[in-house]
Amino acid sequence: MSPKSRSRKVPKKKASTKASPAPDRRGPVVFSAEERAALTPRYTPPLVLKRHRPGWHRWTGWAQVAVGIALVLLNYAQDFGPRLLPGGHSELYFLLGLMTAGGGSWWLGVFDRPQRQLR
């Protein structure tokens, strides 16, 4: 550093004339272990015993399962009778019926993960 920069005097700050706010007299806040865990960004809430599905989920699920089963049955009924579906008997109708019924079972909650007990 140059000698000039070392000898420079910085003026002192003047005291503030405004009144400072009163300190908090309640003391430190004490949280329980659950509250401290809930305040962290990595908190995972406990799992519930039973997952609730709305009524429209159940209606949608059962409707899709019924349509899927009906599509599979209509596909196999064409082997013994008239053409009920465009293109006649096809394995693609069977796969479409299985996928539709499987999608309906998702709406019903068949594939939901089993829940742990609460601690």
Summary of the structure (lengths in Angstrom):
residues: 119
radius of gyration: 35.3
end to end distance: 64.8
largest distance: 108.3
contacts: 215
relative contact order: 0.14
helix: 45%
strand: 0%
